[in-house]
Amino acid sequence: MPAQFCRLAAAALALCAASLALPLAAQQSPKLPRLDAPTIRLAPKAELMGELTLALTEQQRFDLTGQVEGRLRPVPGRYLFRHVASGLCMEASRNTPLILTPFIQLAPCAPTSTAQRFAILPTTRLNSVRQSGGGFPWACADLAQGVVFGPPRIDWHLCTTIYGQAYELHKFVPSQTPGSVTIRINSGPVEAECWTVRDGRGVAGNDIVGQRCTGGPEQEFMLDWQVQIDPGAFRTLLERERWFAAADGHKWGGKGMGVDLIGPALKTFATAADDGEECLRTCLGDTSCRSWTWQAAGYPRGGTAPQCTLKGAGVTPVNRGDAARWLVISGIPRPA
């Protein structure tokens, strides 16, 4: 019995060895090269990621466009702020011996008036409003503090990072005026307040205050584009927030990590291993370029150098997954 058992065991082992002796190439898909093949070690994973299509995450959507769902993020520039119901514009009040803190009030629209030149600049996912024509670029629109009676005014204070100087812009609903907005104060964990014409009185000299958001006509405004900001003005702030000067105005320079753009290419060329910075700058300098994609060397199917592809409008962004986060990066500086 022991001898017979050993013979059976030996036969089984021989059969197993024969099956293992099959060539590995016959067991593998041609899309998955062996790790010891003369390609980069990321090739098998990169091939898989090139076929993976997932929904964009909220962060990827923001990185691609600079927009937050449900809010408006206008291009940095100089605007007139117009109250829709009255047709009057906002302007910075002038200091007097009795008024030491300038504030925002209504006045007949005068696009050439320096007191009505307001700059909209980005903060993290929000917006700030600054004086851009009165020689006080350090002055930000701010909710007055310490007010005991009545709603607080919108004053001009030294720009800081406090809650009252950051604003969300929302589409005004309902509205008969396309493009009108409400200006919601990002006032922290309290009930939402919006810029409001005091007492709803649309007359020259009346001021703007912060009151509970109601959606009434006293809170409906238009932001009338005037001119782009001087490329040298606020450069440090803008580039920190991923807005860059281009020949046709400031453009969003966010980078969607792990995002591929499906659509026809304008041109493709070898570029630097810099996670897309050179590719972005090239697109910004070419007004025909509306979007771009950077791919790491070897992604998705070989190659010895990173590739930059400049594209036009009408591209479809797709998420290639976490494993492709540093392998494919895209941006859309000029959305259609």
HELIX and SHEET records of a PDB file:
HELIX    1   1 PRO A    2  LEU A   20  1                                  19    
HELIX    2   2 LEU A   24  GLN A   27  5                                   4    
HELIX    3   3 ALA A   43  GLU A   51  1                                   9    
HELIX    4   4 GLU A   58  THR A   65  1                                   8    
HELIX    5   5 THR A  114  GLN A  116  5                                   3    
HELIX    6   6 TYR A  163  GLN A  165  5                                   3    
HELIX    7   7 ARG A  198  GLY A  200  5                                   3    
HELIX    8   8 PRO A  217  GLN A  219  5                                   3    
HELIX    9   9 ARG A  235  ARG A  240  1                                   6    
HELIX   10  10 GLU A  277  LEU A  284  1                                   8    
HELIX   11  11 ASP A  322  ALA A  324  5                                   3    
SHEET    1   A 4 LEU A 126  GLN A 131  0                                        
SHEET    2   A 4 PHE A 118  THR A 123 -1                                        
SHEET    3   A 4 GLY A  77  HIS A  83 -1                                        
SHEET    4   A 4 PHE A 221  VAL A 227 -1                                        
SHEET    1   B 2 CYS A  89  ALA A  92  0                                        
SHEET    2   B 2 ILE A 104  ALA A 107 -1                                        
SHEET    1   C 2 ALA A 139  LEU A 143  0                                        
SHEET    2   C 2 ILE A 154  LEU A 158 -1                                        
SHEET    1   D 4 TYR A 167  LYS A 171  0                                        
SHEET    2   D 4 VAL A 181  ILE A 185 -1                                        
SHEET    3   D 4 GLU A 193  VAL A 197 -1                                        
SHEET    4   D 4 ILE A 208  ARG A 212 -1                                        
SHEET    1   E 2 TRP A 243  ALA A 246  0                                        
SHEET    2   E 2 GLY A 249  TRP A 252 -1                                        
SHEET    1   F 5 GLY A 256  MET A 257  0                                        
SHEET    2   F 5 VAL A 328  GLY A 331 -1                                        
SHEET    3   F 5 SER A 291  GLN A 295 -1                                        
SHEET    4   F 5 GLN A 307  LYS A 311 -1                                        
SHEET    5   F 5 ALA A 265  ALA A 270 -1                                        
SHEET    1   G 2 VAL A 259  ILE A 262  0                                        
SHEET    2   G 2 THR A 316  ASN A 319 -1                                        
END                                                                             
